[in-house]
Amino acid sequence: MRKRDISERACGGEGAIATGQPPTQPAKSSRNINLAPSGPVNVYLGSAKPTAWIGNADEATVRRVASHTAGLPEHYHFFYVHEPGHVPSMDETIRRYGNITTPPGERFQYSNLGYGVLGYVLPRAFEKSLGRVLKDEVFRPLGMKNAHFGADACTRCAVRYNDDGIPLPRYAFDHPGASAAWVSAHDLVLFGLFHCGTPLPSQKRILSDARRREMQVIPEDQQRGYAIGWNVWRHPSGYTVIFHGGNMPGASADLTIIPEKGIVVAIVSNRSSNLPFRINDEIIYNTLLPQPPATAQSKPTVPEAAVPDSIPPKELVGLWTGVVHTYQGVRPLRLEIHDSGDVDVTLCGATTNLNKTSLHSSGLTGEFIGDLGISDARPDSLLALSLTQRSGRLTGVVTAYSRPGGRIEYGLSQWAEVSRH
């Protein structure tokens, strides 16, 4: 399963629901340098910076990284503490996987690496650790007394379990800004109350009302979309629903806000499952909001998948050759797209059929079992191919995913490009 993680990761506890009161005064920031949302994120990084294979790296701004529109592809990488090797530094992770693979601003692509990069930028801006930044700027002002940051920061958190009910060993990740916070359901509601615009009297505003609302804005012509750290849905009943959820090994959570009603619902679990999302939907859409049409009952995901053509577009049929650029060298890639819609893929000399293939005028997607030729991924990984047709080439990513029964989970993307013969 591909993972989506919220920065405010909840571990253990029960669901909660609350309404709030008028806000108090904003808290003062201790930031030491000016972190401009419209500035290139690379300005705030060290020697390792995301590389643009397409587009302009300067257009990968802090704001676009926060809205998952900077061009960074899907990425997650977890490490059991008892496994050999070590968790790479953020600089090393950026060197390996900091690939801008779509032009910044072109489209939404959820990437834990993006929030890992932001979690690396903040300590440089505040001149203190990310854990201290979150405690001083978020947890303490909002009264989140049971919120902690760091893989080993929480000593009283619920044990995490796998799908068989067996406790999971401790693990770490190479994107702590996206995954390393521990938060109780109660504190997650406190976080939600601020973003609902109805904080408790004891809470301090960590952003101005204008900035808070800015995080929840999507284009007027969109019914649903991703703002800054929030999914936003203009519900058929007339209300705006703001939500975020995610899961990783042994943890899942969902947080939903209805600002017009002053409602926040938080569900957390110490197992990776869709149960928090189902419970949250039951509370929100069957109890608190008027019954929507059956086609809009569940919260939608973003973005919508492209609809494939019934037959392969003529411009795609034929032989395509090129390479995958990995952090450990170039790997030859060959695609043969047949009139029937079948696709043969050859990577590093091994040929197989592309499965779950989607061929459309803008490009293709599909998956196969293979070896990407990098030490971070097993040689029998599930490889997902996602290529877009641009100026006579197909460009995009090959993403290696862990398979059931293997090592702990990963989703690792590398730049790929092929040209037609």
C-alpha positions in Angstrom: 0.0 0.0 0.0 1.3 3.5 -0.8 1.4 5.6 2.2 0.1 9.1 2.8 1.2 10.7 6.1 0.1 13.8 7.9 2.7 15.8 9.8 0.5 15.6 13.0 0.8 11.8 13.2 -1.6 10.3 15.8 -0.6 7.1 17.6 -3.1 5.3 19.7 -6.2 6.6 21.5 -9.8 7.0 20.6 -11.8 9.2 18.3 -13.0 12.6 19.6 -15.3 15.4 18.6 -15.4 19.0 19.9 -16.6 22.5 19.2 -14.6 25.6 20.1 -14.7 29.2 21.3 -13.6 32.6 20.0 -9.8 32.9 19.5 -7.2 34.6 21.7 -4.2 36.7 20.5 -1.6 35.3 18.1 1.6 33.7 19.6 4.9 35.4 18.8 7.3 33.6 16.5 10.9 33.0 17.3 12.0 32.7 13.7 15.5 34.1 13.1 15.4 34.4 9.2 12.8 35.3 6.7 11.3 32.2 5.2 9.5 33.5 2.1 6.7 31.1 0.9 7.2 32.4 -2.7 11.0 31.8 -2.6 12.7 28.7 -4.1 13.0 26.0 -1.5 16.6 25.4 -2.6 17.6 28.8 -1.2 17.0 27.4 2.3 18.8 24.1 1.8 22.5 23.2 2.1 24.7 21.5 -0.5 22.0 18.9 -1.4 19.1 20.4 -3.4 16.3 19.0 -5.5 17.3 18.7 -9.1 14.9 19.6 -11.9 14.9 17.0 -14.7 12.1 19.1 -16.3 11.0 22.7 -15.6 12.9 25.1 -13.4 14.1 24.3 -9.9 13.7 27.9 -8.9 9.9 27.5 -9.4 9.8 24.8 -6.8 8.9 27.3 -4.1 8.3 26.7 -0.4 4.6 27.1 -1.0 4.5 24.6 -3.8 6.4 22.1 -1.7 3.8 22.6 1.0 0.9 22.1 -1.5 2.6 19.0 -3.2 2.8 20.9 -6.5 6.6 21.4 -6.6 7.1 18.4 -9.0 8.5 16.0 -6.4 7.2 12.5 -6.9 5.9 9.9 -4.5 8.3 8.9 -1.8 8.4 7.1 1.5 11.1 5.0 3.1 10.9 3.3 6.5 13.7 1.4 8.4 13.4 -1.1 11.2 16.0 -0.3 13.9 17.2 -3.9 14.0 17.9 -4.0 10.2 21.5 -3.6 9.0 22.5 -0.2 7.7 21.4 3.2 8.8 18.9 5.9 8.0 20.4 8.2 5.5 20.8 11.9 6.3 18.3 14.3 4.8 21.1 15.6 2.6 21.7 12.1 1.3 18.0 11.4 0.8 17.7 14.6 -1.3 20.7 13.6 -3.3 19.1 10.2 -4.0 15.5 11.1 -4.4 15.2 14.9 -4.7 14.1 14.7 -8.3 11.7 17.3 -9.8 9.9 15.1 -12.3 7.0 17.4 -13.4 7.2 21.1 -14.0 6.6 22.9 -10.7 3.1 24.2 -10.5 1.8 21.8 -13.2 0.0 19.3 -11.0 -0.6 17.8 -7.5 1.6 14.8 -6.5 1.6 13.7 -2.9 5.2 13.4 -1.7 6.4 12.7 1.8 9.8 13.8 0.6 8.3 17.3 0.2 7.4 17.6 3.8 10.7 15.9 4.7 12.4 18.8 2.9 10.2 21.3 4.8 11.1 19.6 8.0 14.7 20.1 7.1 14.2 23.8 6.2 12.5 24.8 9.4 15.4 24.1 11.7 17.7 26.2 9.5 15.2 29.0 9.6 14.6 28.9 13.4 18.2 27.8 14.2 16.9 25.0 16.4 15.8 21.4 16.0 12.6 20.5 14.3 11.3 19.0 17.5 11.9 22.2 19.4 10.3 24.3 16.6 7.1 22.2 16.7 7.0 22.3 20.5 7.6 26.1 20.7 5.6 27.2 17.6 2.7 24.6 17.5 2.3 22.2 20.4 2.8 24.5 23.4 0.7 27.4 22.1 -2.2 25.1 21.2 -2.0 23.3 24.5 -1.0 20.0 22.9 0.5 18.5 26.0 0.7 14.9 24.7 2.3 15.8 21.4 5.9 14.7 20.8 8.3 14.7 17.8 10.9 12.1 16.9 11.0 8.4 16.3 11.8 7.7 20.0 10.2 10.8 21.5 7.0 9.2 22.9 7.5 6.8 25.7 3.8 6.3 26.5 2.4 5.8 23.0 0.4 2.8 22.0 2.2 -0.2 20.6 2.0 -0.4 16.8 0.7 -3.6 15.3 0.9 -5.2 11.8 -2.1 -6.7 10.0 -1.6 -10.0 11.9 -1.9 -8.3 15.3 1.8 -8.7 16.0 3.7 -5.8 17.6 5.9 -4.0 15.2 9.6 -3.3 16.0 10.6 0.3 16.3 11.4 2.0 13.0 12.6 5.3 11.6 12.3 7.0 8.2 14.2 9.3 5.9 11.4 12.0 5.9 10.9 12.9 9.6 9.1 16.1 8.7 6.3 14.0 7.2 6.1 11.2 9.8 7.8 11.7 13.1 5.2 13.4 15.3 3.2 11.5 17.9 -0.2 13.0 18.9 -3.1 11.9 21.0 -6.7 12.1 19.6 -7.4 14.8 22.1 -4.4 16.9 21.0 -5.3 16.3 17.3 -8.7 17.8 18.0 -7.0 20.8 19.7 -4.9 21.2 16.5 -8.1 21.0 14.5 -9.9 23.5 16.5 -7.4 26.2 15.7 -7.6 25.4 12.0 -11.4 25.4 12.4 -11.2 29.1 13.5 -12.7 28.2 16.9 -9.8 27.7 19.3 -10.3 27.3 23.0 -9.8 30.4 25.2 -6.6 28.8 26.5 -5.1 28.4 23.0 -2.9 31.0 21.3 -3.2 31.7 17.6 -0.1 30.4 15.9 -1.1 32.1 12.6 -3.2 35.1 11.8 -6.7 34.4 10.6 -5.8 35.4 7.1 -2.8 33.0 7.0 -4.9 30.2 8.5 -7.6 30.7 5.9 -5.0 30.9 3.1 -4.0 27.3 3.9 -7.6 26.2 3.1 -8.1 28.0 -0.2 -8.6 26.1 -3.5 -9.5 27.7 -6.9 -13.1 28.9 -7.2 -13.8 26.6 -10.1 -12.8 23.4 -8.2 -15.2 21.4 -6.1 -12.3 19.7 -4.4 -8.5 20.0 -4.3 -5.4 20.2 -2.1 -4.6 23.6 -0.5 -1.6 23.9 1.9 -1.5 20.8 4.1 -5.3 20.2 3.7 -7.6 18.5 1.4 -10.6 20.8 0.8 -14.1 19.6 -0.5 -17.0 21.9 -1.2 -19.7 19.5 0.0 -23.0 19.2 -1.9 -24.8 20.3 1.2 -23.1 23.7 1.0 -20.5 23.3 3.7 -16.7 23.2 3.2 -15.0 20.1 4.5 -11.3 20.3 5.4 -9.6 17.0 6.0 -6.3 15.1 6.0 -5.6 11.5 6.8 -2.9 8.9 6.2 -1.2 5.8 7.4 2.1 4.1 7.8 3.2 0.8 9.4 1.2 0.4 12.6 -0.6 3.8 12.6 -3.4 5.5 10.8 -5.4 8.7 11.4 -8.0 10.9 10.0 -8.8 14.5 10.9 -11.9 16.3 9.5 -13.0 19.9 10.1 -16.3 21.6 9.1 -15.6 25.3 9.9 -19.1 26.6 9.3 -20.4 24.2 12.0 -17.3 24.6 14.3 -16.8 20.8 14.3 -13.6 18.8 14.4 -13.5 15.0 14.3 -10.3 13.0 14.9 -9.9 9.2 14.7 -6.6 7.4 15.3 -5.5 3.8 15.3 -2.4 1.9 16.2 -2.7 -0.3 13.1 -2.5 0.6 9.4 -6.0 0.4 8.1 -8.9 2.3 6.6 -11.0 2.1 9.8 -10.3 5.7 10.9 -11.5 7.0 7.6 -14.6 4.8 7.6 -15.5 5.8 11.1 -14.9 9.5 10.4 -17.1 9.3 7.3 -19.8 7.6 9.3 -19.7 10.4 11.9 -19.5 13.3 9.5 -21.7 12.2 6.6 -24.4 10.2 8.3 -24.7 12.2 11.5 -23.4 15.8 11.3 -24.1 16.8 7.7 -27.3 16.5 5.6 -27.3 13.3 3.6 -25.5 14.0 0.3 -26.2 12.2 -2.9 -25.0 8.6 -3.0 -22.3 9.5 -5.6 -20.7 12.0 -3.2 -21.0 10.1 0.1 -17.4 9.5 0.8 -14.6 12.1 0.9 -12.9 12.1 -2.5 -9.2 11.7 -3.1 -7.2 14.2 -5.2 -6.4 14.2 -8.0 -8.8 12.2 -10.2 -7.1 9.5 -12.3 -6.9 10.0 -16.1 -9.4 7.9 -18.0 -7.7 5.6 -20.5 -8.6 5.4 -24.2 -10.2 2.2 -25.4 -7.4 1.6 -27.9 -3.8 2.8 -27.7 -3.3 6.2 -29.4 -1.3 5.8 -32.6 1.3 8.2 -31.4 2.2 5.8 -28.6 2.3 2.5 -30.6 5.9 1.4 -31.4 9.3 1.0 -29.9 10.6 3.5 -27.2 14.1 3.4 -25.8 15.8 5.4 -23.1 17.1 5.2 -19.5 16.2 5.4 -15.9 18.5 7.8 -14.0 19.1 6.3 -10.6 21.4 7.6 -7.8 23.6 4.6 -8.5 23.8 5.0 -12.3 21.9 4.9 -15.5 19.7 1.9 -16.3 18.6 1.1 -19.9 14.8 1.1 -20.4 12.9 -0.2 -23.4 9.1 -0.1 -24.1 7.3 -1.8 -27.0 3.7 -0.7 -27.2 1.6 -2.9 -29.4 -1.6 -2.1 -31.4 -3.5 -4.5 -29.0 -2.6 -2.3 -26.0 -0.1 -4.8 -24.7 3.2 -3.3 -23.5 6.5 -5.2 -23.2 9.0 -3.5 -20.8 12.7 -4.2 -20.6 14.7 -2.8 -17.7 18.3 -3.7 -17.2 18.0 -6.5 -19.9 15.0 -8.2 -18.2 11.8 -8.2 -20.3 8.3 -8.7 -18.9 4.7 -7.6 -19.6 3.5 -4.3 -18.2 0.4 -4.9 -16.0 -2.5 -2.7 -15.1 -1.6 -0.7 -18.1 -3.4 2.6 -18.9 -2.6 4.1 -22.3 -4.0 7.6 -23.1 -3.1 10.5 -25.3 -1.1 12.2 -22.6 1.0 9.2 -21.7 0.9 5.8 -19.9 1.0 4.1 -16.5 1.5 0.5 -15.5 3.4 -1.8 -13.2 5.7 -4.9 -13.3 8.0 -6.9 -11.0 11.6 -6.1 -11.5 14.9 -4.7 -10.3 15.5 -1.0 -10.4 19.2 -1.6 -9.7 19.4 0.5 -6.4 20.5 -0.8 -3.1 17.5 0.7 -1.3 15.0 -1.5 -3.1 14.8 -5.3 -3.4 15.4 -6.9 -6.8 11.9 -8.2 -6.9 10.2 -4.8 -6.1 6.8 -3.8 -7.6 7.9 -1.2 -10.2 5.3 1.4 -11.2 5.8 3.3 -14.4 4.2 6.7 -14.9 5.2 8.6 -18.1 3.9 11.7 -19.7 4.2 12.5 -23.4 6.1 15.7 -23.9 7.6 16.9 -27.3 8.0 13.5 -28.7 9.3 11.9 -25.6 7.8 10.0 -22.6 9.2 11.3 -19.4 8.3 10.7 -15.7 9.3 8.2 -13.0 9.7 4.5 -12.2 8.8 4.0 -8.6 9.9 0.9 -6.6 7.4 -0.3 -4.0 8.0 -3.0 -1.4 6.0 -6.2 -1.7 4.1 -8.1 1.1 6.3 -10.4 3.0 9.4 -8.4 2.3 11.2 -5.8 4.3 9.6 -2.7 5.7 7.7 -0.5 3.3 9.2 1.9 0.7 8.1 3.9 -2.4 11.2 5.2 -4.2 11.0 7.2 -7.4 13.7 7.7 -10.0 13.5 9.8 -13.2 12.8 8.0 -16.5 12.8 9.1 -20.1 12.4 7.3 -23.4 12.2 8.4 -27.1 10.3 6.7 -30.0 12.2 4.9 -32.7 
